């Protein structure tokens, strides 16, 4: 038995969350509903403009691991934080959520711990403004092969491809995991990330064991409509998952296909919906469940997180699975 059931590698980001209206977004030049990378001066400006803000350990893959920790899986996260107040807050938060954080906060260097200013509008849409800080320096030296190689499943964050060192860390972790008999997969992260790294991501679809993306990311990857994109992805990848913002989820593995319905509701806060879908899905994958069951688990987990503020579950997910008639 491997030490970890799921290990993630990605950006270690403190989420700083605040409510706002559409007028505020317009005045501040914030594009609604997407993630924008920003520089340090912009980060300080937006941070100062936030009212009644609160913070939580975040980052896409780290949020997924928090969901898996809620479900009782053995998890670890490979990330990079500064030895500052936010970095210590982050490391302690991961440990509190049951996820090992093997990389100690970095004492040297000029860049601070990464943070994302998330503005939640009344319709639940979140507009993310991310300053990568020290996360941008994550490299292969931060990847302990003994951690990545001791994982049943490795889950990788597409955003890492934005920096050469992050890309190298990503490849090192995937190689260590797969060489030791584990599975490695990726989340495509967002359509703009796909646009920036289309050829690399197309190669990863062919090489990795599973790929998770939403409809816009798949369409961007193959520069075509969703049906054609998924047909091509299914022919090239071991396992393809497509979420569709309140519509049916599609999962394809070889000749096996599942379409999982989603009950459409107005979210309190859509932050983390995709991250927690991934948590439920990976829980099913780790338990050798069918595509339908794994997809339903993802839908239940996503439904929980959009019912409250923040990107991590507040309810015991196993209890929700049991209520939905799912195996736990």
HUQUI-V813869 format. One record per backbone hydrogen bond with DSSP energy under -1.0 kcal/mol. CO is the residue of the C=O (numbers start at 1). NH is the residue of the N-H. Records with the same first field share a line. If there is no record, write none. Layout:
# HUQUI-V813869
CO: NH / NH
This chain:
# HUQUI-V813869
4: 152
5: 153
6: 76
7: 155
8: 78
9: 157
13: 58
14: 116
15: 56
16: 118
17: 54
18: 120
21: 25
22: 26
23: 27
24: 28
25: 30
34: 128
36: 130
39: 43
40: 44
41: 45
42: 46
43: 47
44: 48
45: 49
47: 50
54: 17
56: 15
59: 63
60: 64
61: 65
62: 66
63: 67
64: 68
65: 69
66: 70
67: 71
68: 73
69: 72
74: 5 / 6
75: 100
76: 8
78: 10
81: 106
82: 84
84: 88
85: 89
86: 90
87: 91
88: 92
89: 93
90: 94
91: 95
92: 96
93: 97
94: 99
95: 98
100: 77
106: 83
112: 134
114: 14
115: 131
116: 16
117: 129
118: 18
119: 127
120: 20
121: 124
124: 270
125: 121
127: 119
128: 36
129: 117
130: 38
131: 115
132: 135
133: 136
134: 137
135: 138
139: 142
140: 143
144: 147 / 148
145: 149
150: 4
152: 183
153: 7
154: 185
155: 9
156: 187
157: 160
158: 161
159: 162
160: 163
163: 167
164: 168
165: 169
166: 170
167: 171
168: 172
169: 173
170: 174
171: 175
172: 176
173: 177
174: 178
175: 179
177: 182
178: 181
183: 154
184: 209
185: 156
186: 212
187: 158
188: 190
190: 194
191: 195
192: 196
193: 197
197: 201
198: 202
199: 203
200: 204
201: 205
202: 206
203: 207
204: 208
210: 186
211: 241
212: 188
213: 243
214: 218
215: 219
216: 220
217: 221
218: 222
219: 223 / 224
225: 229
226: 230
227: 231
228: 232
229: 233
230: 234
231: 235
233: 237
239: 211
240: 252
241: 213
242: 250
243: 215
244: 247
249: 260
250: 242
251: 258
252: 240
253: 256
256: 253
258: 251
260: 249
270: 273
272: 276
273: 277
274: 278
275: 279
276: 280
277: 281
278: 282
279: 283
280: 284
281: 285
282: 286
283: 287
284: 289
285: 288
290: 294
291: 295
292: 296
293: 297
294: 298
295: 299
296: 300
297: 301
298: 302
299: 303
300: 304
301: 305
302: 306
304: 307
306: 268 / 269
316: 320
317: 321
318: 322
319: 323
320: 324
321: 326
322: 325
